[in-house]
């Protein structure tokens, strides 16, 4: 049952992992409300971390908007398809996404 509330699922994964997940979301789940973009950051659990600095890593950020009633299923799908369950596989989290209503302009009086 769809209550109208949506969820935003965000996964940060190694570069190259997100696009295949989006393709599978479309093919297997019929979901087309996904986006992928690149990000860079410093990892603290890398070889360089022992010398006091991290290694710069490229990541992919996958975001998916889904109805709340299927969000747990899609979350689990992303978790396993992106291989987040493996060491250094990334992170995934989910948050509520409340629909915004359209802004209505006030009536403007006619000029004389």
N, CA, C and O atoms as a GROMACS GRO file, in nm:
protein
  448
    1UNK      N    1   0.083  -0.118   0.000
    1UNK     CA    2   0.000   0.000   0.000
    1UNK      C    3   0.088   0.124   0.000
    1UNK      O    4   0.171   0.140   0.089
    2UNK      N    5   0.071   0.212  -0.096
    2UNK     CA    6   0.150   0.334  -0.106
    2UNK      C    7   0.083   0.445  -0.028
    2UNK      O    8  -0.030   0.484  -0.058
    3UNK      N    9   0.153   0.496   0.073
    3UNK     CA   10   0.097   0.601   0.157
    3UNK      C   11   0.126   0.740   0.102
    3UNK      O   12   0.082   0.839   0.160
    4UNK      N   13   0.198   0.749  -0.008
    4UNK     CA   14   0.232   0.878  -0.064
    4UNK      C   15   0.369   0.926  -0.022
    4UNK      O   16   0.425   1.014  -0.087
    5UNK      N   17   0.424   0.870   0.084
    5UNK     CA   18   0.556   0.908   0.130
    5UNK      C   19   0.659   0.835   0.046
    5UNK      O   20   0.643   0.718   0.012
    6UNK      N   21   0.766   0.906   0.015
    6UNK     CA   22   0.874   0.845  -0.063
    6UNK      C   23   0.999   0.836   0.022
    6UNK      O   24   1.013   0.905   0.123
    7UNK      N   25   1.090   0.749  -0.019
    7UNK     CA   26   1.218   0.732   0.048
    7UNK      C   27   1.329   0.762  -0.051
    7UNK      O   28   1.318   0.733  -0.171
    8UNK      N   29   1.436   0.818   0.001
    8UNK     CA   30   1.557   0.843  -0.077
    8UNK      C   31   1.662   0.745  -0.030
    8UNK      O   32   1.703   0.747   0.086
    9UNK      N   33   1.707   0.659  -0.120
    9UNK     CA   34   1.813   0.563  -0.090
    9UNK      C   35   1.941   0.617  -0.154
    9UNK      O   36   1.943   0.646  -0.273
   10UNK      N   37   2.045   0.630  -0.074
   10UNK     CA   38   2.173   0.682  -0.121
   10UNK      C   39   2.280   0.578  -0.094
   10UNK      O   40   2.293   0.529   0.018
   11UNK      N   41   2.357   0.544  -0.196
   11UNK     CA   42   2.468   0.449  -0.181
   11UNK      C   43   2.595   0.515  -0.233
   11UNK      O   44   2.597   0.573  -0.342
   12UNK      N   45   2.701   0.506  -0.154
   12UNK     CA   46   2.833   0.553  -0.196
   12UNK      C   47   2.918   0.429  -0.214
   12UNK      O   48   2.946   0.357  -0.118
   13UNK      N   49   2.958   0.404  -0.338
   13UNK     CA   50   3.026   0.279  -0.373
   13UNK      C   51   3.150   0.308  -0.456
   13UNK      O   52   3.166   0.419  -0.507
   14UNK      N   53   3.240   0.208  -0.471
   14UNK     CA   54   3.356   0.228  -0.557
   14UNK      C   55   3.314   0.265  -0.699
   14UNK      O   56   3.209   0.224  -0.747
   15UNK      N   57   3.398   0.344  -0.765
   15UNK     CA   58   3.370   0.387  -0.902
   15UNK      C   59   3.342   0.266  -0.990
   15UNK      O   60   3.410   0.164  -0.982
   16UNK      N   61   3.240   0.279  -1.075
   16UNK     CA   62   3.205   0.172  -1.167
   16UNK      C   63   3.099   0.075  -1.117
   16UNK      O   64   3.049  -0.007  -1.194
   17UNK      N   65   3.065   0.081  -0.990
   17UNK     CA   66   2.967  -0.013  -0.934
   17UNK      C   67   2.823   0.034  -0.948
   17UNK      O   68   2.732  -0.048  -0.950
   18UNK      N   69   2.799   0.164  -0.959
   18UNK     CA   70   2.663   0.217  -0.953
   18UNK      C   71   2.584   0.199  -1.082
   18UNK      O   72   2.466   0.164  -1.077
   19UNK      N   73   2.645   0.221  -1.197
   19UNK     CA   74   2.570   0.215  -1.323
   19UNK      C   75   2.510   0.077  -1.347
   19UNK      O   76   2.394   0.070  -1.387
   20UNK      N   77   2.582  -0.033  -1.325
   20UNK     CA   78   2.518  -0.165  -1.340
   20UNK      C   79   2.398  -0.185  -1.246
   20UNK      O   80   2.302  -0.253  -1.282
   21UNK      N   81   2.404  -0.126  -1.127
   21UNK     CA   82   2.292  -0.137  -1.034
   21UNK      C   83   2.170  -0.063  -1.090
   21UNK      O   84   2.058  -0.113  -1.081
   22UNK      N   85   2.192   0.056  -1.146
   22UNK     CA   86   2.082   0.132  -1.207
   22UNK      C   87   2.020   0.053  -1.321
   22UNK      O   88   1.898   0.049  -1.335
   23UNK      N   89   2.103  -0.010  -1.403
   23UNK     CA   90   2.053  -0.090  -1.514
   23UNK      C   91   1.968  -0.206  -1.463
   23UNK      O   92   1.864  -0.237  -1.522
   24UNK      N   93   2.012  -0.271  -1.354
   24UNK     CA   94   1.934  -0.382  -1.297
   24UNK      C   95   1.807  -0.332  -1.229
   24UNK      O   96   1.704  -0.400  -1.232
   25UNK      N   97   1.812  -0.215  -1.166
   25UNK     CA   98   1.692  -0.159  -1.107
   25UNK      C   99   1.584  -0.138  -1.214
   25UNK      O  100   1.467  -0.165  -1.190
   26UNK      N  101   1.626  -0.090  -1.331
   26UNK     CA  102   1.530  -0.068  -1.438
   26UNK      C  103   1.480  -0.200  -1.495
   26UNK      O  104   1.359  -0.218  -1.513
   27UNK      N  105   1.572  -0.293  -1.523
   27UNK     CA  106   1.535  -0.419  -1.587
   27UNK      C  107   1.454  -0.511  -1.496
   27UNK      O  108   1.357  -0.572  -1.540
   28UNK      N  109   1.494  -0.520  -1.369
   28UNK     CA  110   1.433  -0.617  -1.279
   28UNK      C  111   1.323  -0.560  -1.190
   28UNK      O  112   1.233  -0.633  -1.148
   29UNK      N  113   1.329  -0.431  -1.161
   29UNK     CA  114   1.232  -0.370  -1.069
   29UNK      C  115   1.144  -0.264  -1.136
   29UNK      O  116   1.047  -0.219  -1.076
   30UNK      N  117   1.179  -0.224  -1.259
   30UNK     CA  118   1.101  -0.122  -1.328
   30UNK      C  119   1.120   0.018  -1.269
   30UNK      O  120   1.036   0.105  -1.287
   31UNK      N  121   1.230   0.039  -1.198
   31UNK     CA  122   1.256   0.167  -1.132
   31UNK      C  123   1.345   0.254  -1.221
   31UNK      O  124   1.453   0.214  -1.263
   32UNK      N  125   1.294   0.375  -1.249
   32UNK     CA  126   1.371   0.467  -1.335
   32UNK      C  127   1.403   0.598  -1.263
   32UNK      O  128   1.451   0.693  -1.324
   33UNK      N  129   1.378   0.602  -1.133
   33UNK     CA  130   1.402   0.723  -1.054
   33UNK      C  131   1.536   0.715  -0.983
   33UNK      O  132   1.544   0.732  -0.861
   34UNK      N  133   1.642   0.691  -1.060
   34UNK     CA  134   1.776   0.678  -1.003
   34UNK      C  135   1.871   0.774  -1.071
   34UNK      O  136   1.850   0.815  -1.185
   35UNK      N  137   1.976   0.810  -0.999
   35UNK     CA  138   2.077   0.902  -1.050
   35UNK      C  139   2.214   0.855  -1.003
   35UNK      O  140   2.228   0.801  -0.893
   36UNK      N  141   2.316   0.876  -1.086
   36UNK     CA  142   2.453   0.842  -1.050
   36UNK      C  143   2.542   0.961  -1.080
   36UNK      O  144   2.530   1.024  -1.185
   37UNK      N  145   2.630   0.993  -0.986
   37UNK     CA  146   2.733   1.093  -1.013
   37UNK      C  147   2.861   1.054  -0.941
   37UNK      O  148   2.860   0.970  -0.851
   38UNK      N  149   2.970   1.115  -0.980
   38UNK     CA  150   3.102   1.082  -0.925
   38UNK      C  151   3.136   1.175  -0.809
   38UNK      O  152   3.088   1.289  -0.801
   39UNK      N  153   3.219   1.124  -0.720
   39UNK     CA  154   3.268   1.202  -0.607
   39UNK      C  155   3.409   1.156  -0.575
   39UNK      O  156   3.449   1.044  -0.609
   40UNK      N  157   3.484   1.242  -0.509
   40UNK     CA  158   3.618   1.204  -0.464
   40UNK      C  159   3.630   1.234  -0.316
   40UNK      O  160   3.565   1.324  -0.263
   41UNK      N  161   3.713   1.157  -0.250
   41UNK     CA  162   3.734   1.179  -0.107
   41UNK      C  163   3.862   1.114  -0.062
   41UNK      O  164   3.931   1.046  -0.139
   42UNK      N  165   3.894   1.134   0.063
   42UNK     CA  166   4.015   1.077   0.122
   42UNK      C  167   3.975   0.960   0.210
   42UNK      O  168   3.891   0.973   0.299
   43UNK      N  169   4.036   0.845   0.184
   43UNK     CA  170   4.009   0.727   0.264
   43UNK      C  171   4.110   0.714   0.376
   43UNK      O  172   4.230   0.729   0.353
   44UNK      N  173   4.065   0.686   0.497
   44UNK     CA  174   4.155   0.670   0.611
   44UNK      C  175   4.197   0.526   0.634
   44UNK      O  176   4.289   0.500   0.712
   45UNK      N  177   4.132   0.431   0.567
   45UNK     CA  178   4.169   0.290   0.586
   45UNK      C  179   4.242   0.238   0.464
   45UNK      O  180   4.209   0.131   0.411
   46UNK      N  181   4.342   0.311   0.419
   46UNK     CA  182   4.420   0.273   0.302
   46UNK      C  183   4.566   0.262   0.341
   46UNK      O  184   4.603   0.296   0.454
   47UNK      N  185   4.649   0.217   0.250
   47UNK     CA  186   4.791   0.201   0.279
   47UNK      C  187   4.856   0.332   0.323
   47UNK      O  188   4.938   0.331   0.416
   48UNK      N  189   4.823   0.442   0.261
   48UNK     CA  190   4.880   0.571   0.296
   48UNK      C  191   4.839   0.621   0.432
   48UNK      O  192   4.904   0.710   0.488
   49UNK      N  193   4.731   0.567   0.488
   49UNK     CA  194   4.681   0.614   0.616
   49UNK      C  195   4.782   0.590   0.728
   49UNK      O  196   4.784   0.666   0.825
   50UNK      N  197   4.865   0.489   0.716
   50UNK     CA  198   4.966   0.460   0.819
   50UNK      C  199   5.073   0.568   0.824
   50UNK      O  200   5.141   0.583   0.926
   51UNK      N  201   5.088   0.641   0.716
   51UNK     CA  202   5.186   0.749   0.712
   51UNK      C  203   5.124   0.883   0.747
   51UNK      O  204   5.189   0.987   0.735
   52UNK      N  205   4.998   0.883   0.789
   52UNK     CA  206   4.935   1.004   0.834
   52UNK      C  207   4.848   1.074   0.731
   52UNK      O  208   4.790   1.178   0.760
   53UNK      N  209   4.836   1.018   0.613
   53UNK     CA  210   4.749   1.078   0.513
   53UNK      C  211   4.672   0.968   0.444
   53UNK      O  212   4.716   0.853   0.439
   54UNK      N  213   4.558   1.003   0.393
   54UNK     CA  214   4.476   0.904   0.325
   54UNK      C  215   4.501   0.906   0.176
   54UNK      O  216   4.571   0.993   0.124
   55UNK      N  217   4.443   0.811   0.110
   55UNK     CA  218   4.454   0.801  -0.036
   55UNK      C  219   4.328   0.860  -0.097
   55UNK      O  220   4.217   0.831  -0.053
   56UNK      N  221   4.345   0.944  -0.200
   56UNK     CA  222   4.229   1.001  -0.266
   56UNK      C  223   4.166   0.894  -0.354
   56UNK      O  224   4.232   0.830  -0.436
   57UNK      N  225   4.036   0.875  -0.334
   57UNK     CA  226   3.962   0.771  -0.404
   57UNK      C  227   3.845   0.829  -0.479
   57UNK      O  228   3.779   0.922  -0.431
   58UNK      N  229   3.817   0.775  -0.598
   58UNK     CA  230   3.697   0.814  -0.671
   58UNK      C  231   3.585   0.718  -0.633
   58UNK      O  232   3.605   0.597  -0.627
   59UNK      N  233   3.469   0.774  -0.609
   59UNK     CA  234   3.351   0.696  -0.572
   59UNK      C  235   3.236   0.730  -0.666
   59UNK      O  236   3.240   0.832  -0.735
   60UNK      N  237   3.136   0.645  -0.667
   60UNK     CA  238   3.011   0.674  -0.736
   60UNK      C  239   2.903   0.689  -0.630
   60UNK      O  240   2.897   0.612  -0.534
   61UNK      N  241   2.818   0.789  -0.649
   61UNK     CA  242   2.707   0.812  -0.559
   61UNK      C  243   2.579   0.779  -0.635
   61UNK      O  244   2.548   0.841  -0.737
   62UNK      N  245   2.506   0.682  -0.584
   62UNK     CA  246   2.381   0.637  -0.644
   62UNK      C  247   2.266   0.684  -0.556
   62UNK      O  248   2.266   0.658  -0.435
   63UNK      N  249   2.170   0.753  -0.615
   63UNK     CA  250   2.050   0.792  -0.541
   63UNK      C  251   1.928   0.736  -0.613
   63UNK      O  252   1.920   0.737  -0.736
   64UNK      N  253   1.834   0.686  -0.534
   64UNK     CA  254   1.712   0.627  -0.587
   64UNK      C  255   1.595   0.678  -0.504
   64UNK      O  256   1.598   0.673  -0.381
   65UNK      N  257   1.491   0.726  -0.571
   65UNK     CA  258   1.369   0.769  -0.504
   65UNK      C  259   1.263   0.663  -0.531
   65UNK      O  260   1.233   0.632  -0.646
   66UNK      N  261   1.206   0.609  -0.422
   66UNK     CA  262   1.105   0.504  -0.436
   66UNK      C  263   0.991   0.527  -0.337
   66UNK      O  264   1.009   0.594  -0.236
   67UNK      N  265   0.873   0.472  -0.368
   67UNK     CA  266   0.762   0.478  -0.271
   67UNK      C  267   0.802   0.404  -0.143
   67UNK      O  268   0.874   0.304  -0.147
   68UNK      N  269   0.754   0.452  -0.031
   68UNK     CA  270   0.789   0.394   0.100
   68UNK      C  271   0.755   0.247   0.109
   68UNK      O  272   0.827   0.171   0.175
   69UNK      N  273   0.646   0.203   0.043
   69UNK     CA  274   0.603   0.064   0.059
   69UNK      C  275   0.697  -0.037  -0.007
   69UNK      O  276   0.689  -0.155   0.025
   70UNK      N  277   0.784   0.005  -0.097
   70UNK     CA  278   0.880  -0.088  -0.158
   70UNK      C  279   1.024  -0.053  -0.120
   70UNK      O  280   1.118  -0.113  -0.171
   71UNK      N  281   1.041   0.045  -0.032
   71UNK     CA  282   1.175   0.095  -0.002
   71UNK      C  283   1.267  -0.010   0.062
   71UNK      O  284   1.385  -0.015   0.030
   72UNK      N  285   1.215  -0.093   0.150
   72UNK     CA  286   1.299  -0.195   0.214
   72UNK      C  287   1.350  -0.296   0.111
   72UNK      O  288   1.466  -0.337   0.115
   73UNK      N  289   1.264  -0.335   0.019
   73UNK     CA  290   1.302  -0.429  -0.086
   73UNK      C  291   1.410  -0.368  -0.177
   73UNK      O  292   1.508  -0.434  -0.211
   74UNK      N  293   1.392  -0.243  -0.216
   74UNK     CA  294   1.489  -0.177  -0.303
   74UNK      C  295   1.620  -0.153  -0.229
   74UNK      O  296   1.728  -0.168  -0.286
   75UNK      N  297   1.612  -0.116  -0.101
   75UNK     CA  298   1.732  -0.098  -0.020
   75UNK      C  299   1.816  -0.226  -0.019
   75UNK      O  300   1.936  -0.222  -0.042
   76UNK      N  301   1.750  -0.338   0.008
   76UNK     CA  302   1.820  -0.468   0.011
   76UNK      C  303   1.878  -0.501  -0.127
   76UNK      O  304   1.990  -0.551  -0.137
   77UNK      N  305   1.803  -0.473  -0.232
   77UNK     CA  306   1.849  -0.498  -0.369
   77UNK      C  307   1.977  -0.420  -0.397
   77UNK      O  308   2.074  -0.475  -0.447
   78UNK      N  309   1.976  -0.291  -0.364
   78UNK     CA  310   2.095  -0.206  -0.386
   78UNK      C  311   2.212  -0.258  -0.302
   78UNK      O  312   2.325  -0.265  -0.351
   79UNK      N  313   2.186  -0.293  -0.177
   79UNK     CA  314   2.291  -0.342  -0.087
   79UNK      C  315   2.366  -0.460  -0.146
   79UNK      O  316   2.489  -0.463  -0.145
   80UNK      N  317   2.293  -0.557  -0.198
   80UNK     CA  318   2.358  -0.677  -0.251
   80UNK      C  319   2.409  -0.659  -0.394
   80UNK      O  320   2.517  -0.708  -0.426
   81UNK      N  321   2.335  -0.590  -0.479
   81UNK     CA  322   2.378  -0.572  -0.618
   81UNK      C  323   2.503  -0.484  -0.628
   81UNK      O  324   2.587  -0.507  -0.716
   82UNK      N  325   2.516  -0.386  -0.540
   82UNK     CA  326   2.635  -0.300  -0.539
   82UNK      C  327   2.750  -0.362  -0.461
   82UNK      O  328   2.859  -0.305  -0.453
   83UNK      N  329   2.725  -0.479  -0.402
   83UNK     CA  330   2.824  -0.554  -0.323
   83UNK      C  331   2.875  -0.475  -0.203
   83UNK      O  332   2.993  -0.479  -0.169
   84UNK      N  333   2.783  -0.403  -0.140
   84UNK     CA  334   2.817  -0.328  -0.021
   84UNK      C  335   2.843  -0.422   0.096
   84UNK      O  336   2.904  -0.384   0.196
   85UNK      N  337   2.796  -0.545   0.083
   85UNK     CA  338   2.817  -0.645   0.188
   85UNK      C  339   2.959  -0.700   0.190
   85UNK      O  340   2.992  -0.782   0.276
   86UNK      N  341   3.045  -0.656   0.098
   86UNK     CA  342   3.185  -0.697   0.096
   86UNK      C  343   3.274  -0.589   0.159
   86UNK      O  344   3.235  -0.472   0.163
   87UNK      N  345   3.393  -0.627   0.208
   87UNK     CA  346   3.484  -0.527   0.265
   87UNK      C  347   3.513  -0.414   0.165
   87UNK      O  348   3.534  -0.440   0.046
   88UNK      N  349   3.512  -0.292   0.213
   88UNK     CA  350   3.535  -0.171   0.132
   88UNK      C  351   3.432  -0.157   0.021
   88UNK      O  352   3.458  -0.094  -0.081
   89UNK      N  353   3.313  -0.217   0.041
   89UNK     CA  354   3.208  -0.213  -0.060
   89UNK      C  355   3.132  -0.083  -0.066
   89UNK      O  356   3.065  -0.055  -0.165
   90UNK      N  357   3.140  -0.004   0.040
   90UNK     CA  358   3.070   0.123   0.041
   90UNK      C  359   2.972   0.133   0.155
   90UNK      O  360   2.980   0.060   0.254
   91UNK      N  361   2.878   0.224   0.139
   91UNK     CA  362   2.777   0.248   0.243
   91UNK      C  363   2.645   0.281   0.174
   91UNK      O  364   2.642   0.340   0.066
   92UNK      N  365   2.537   0.243   0.237
   92UNK     CA  366   2.404   0.275   0.185
   92UNK      C  367   2.318   0.319   0.302
   92UNK      O  368   2.325   0.262   0.411
   93UNK      N  369   2.236   0.420   0.278
   93UNK     CA  370   2.144   0.465   0.382
   93UNK      C  371   2.016   0.513   0.317
   93UNK      O  372   2.010   0.541   0.197
   94UNK      N  373   1.912   0.524   0.399
   94UNK     CA  374   1.780   0.559   0.349
   94UNK      C  375   1.721   0.667   0.439
   94UNK      O  376   1.738   0.664   0.561
   95UNK      N  377   1.651   0.762   0.378
   95UNK     CA  378   1.586   0.867   0.454
   95UNK      C  379   1.451   0.899   0.393
   95UNK      O  380   1.426   0.872   0.275
   96UNK      N  381   1.364   0.957   0.474
   96UNK     CA  382   1.232   0.996   0.426
   96UNK      C  383   1.247   1.113   0.330
   96UNK      O  384   1.332   1.200   0.348
   97UNK      N  385   1.164   1.113   0.229
   97UNK     CA  386   1.163   1.221   0.131
   97UNK      C  387   1.018   1.264   0.118
   97UNK      O  388   0.938   1.197   0.053
   98UNK      N  389   0.986   1.375   0.178
   98UNK     CA  390   0.848   1.422   0.178
   98UNK      C  391   0.822   1.502   0.051
   98UNK      O  392   0.900   1.591   0.016
   99UNK      N  393   0.714   1.472  -0.015
   99UNK     CA  394   0.680   1.542  -0.138
   99UNK      C  395   0.646   1.687  -0.106
   99UNK      O  396   0.574   1.717  -0.012
  100UNK      N  397   0.700   1.774  -0.186
  100UNK     CA  398   0.671   1.916  -0.170
  100UNK      C  399   0.552   1.952  -0.258
  100UNK      O  400   0.542   1.908  -0.372
  101UNK      N  401   0.464   2.029  -0.204
  101UNK     CA  402   0.351   2.073  -0.285
  101UNK      C  403   0.395   2.190  -0.372
  101UNK      O  404   0.488   2.263  -0.338
  102UNK      N  405   0.328   2.206  -0.482
  102UNK     CA  406   0.362   2.314  -0.574
  102UNK      C  407   0.331   2.448  -0.509
  102UNK      O  408   0.230   2.464  -0.440
  103UNK      N  409   0.418   2.542  -0.532
  103UNK     CA  410   0.398   2.677  -0.478
  103UNK      C  411   0.299   2.751  -0.566
  103UNK      O  412   0.313   2.754  -0.689
  104UNK      N  413   0.200   2.810  -0.505
  104UNK     CA  414   0.100   2.884  -0.581
  104UNK      C  415   0.125   3.033  -0.564
  104UNK      O  416   0.138   3.084  -0.452
  105UNK      N  417   0.130   3.102  -0.676
  105UNK     CA  418   0.148   3.247  -0.671
  105UNK      C  419   0.019   3.312  -0.623
  105UNK      O  420  -0.091   3.265  -0.654
  106UNK      N  421   0.032   3.422  -0.548
  106UNK     CA  422  -0.088   3.493  -0.504
  106UNK      C  423  -0.155   3.564  -0.621
  106UNK      O  424  -0.090   3.591  -0.723
  107UNK      N  425  -0.282   3.593  -0.608
  107UNK     CA  426  -0.352   3.669  -0.711
  107UNK      C  427  -0.293   3.808  -0.720
  107UNK      O  428  -0.268   3.873  -0.618
  108UNK      N  429  -0.270   3.853  -0.841
  108UNK     CA  430  -0.216   3.987  -0.863
  108UNK      C  431  -0.328   4.074  -0.919
  108UNK      O  432  -0.388   4.039  -1.020
  109UNK      N  433  -0.355   4.187  -0.856
  109UNK     CA  434  -0.465   4.272  -0.905
  109UNK      C  435  -0.431   4.329  -1.043
  109UNK      O  436  -0.314   4.355  -1.074
  110UNK      N  437  -0.534   4.349  -1.124
  110UNK     CA  438  -0.516   4.408  -1.256
  110UNK      C  439  -0.477   4.555  -1.241
  110UNK      O  440  -0.523   4.623  -1.150
  111UNK      N  441  -0.393   4.602  -1.331
  111UNK     CA  442  -0.357   4.744  -1.331
  111UNK      C  443  -0.465   4.823  -1.402
  111UNK      O  444  -0.522   4.778  -1.501
  112UNK      N  445  -0.491   4.939  -1.353
  112UNK     CA  446  -0.592   5.026  -1.416
  112UNK      C  447  -0.532   5.109  -1.525
  112UNK      O  448  -0.602   5.187  -1.589
   0.00000   0.00000   0.00000
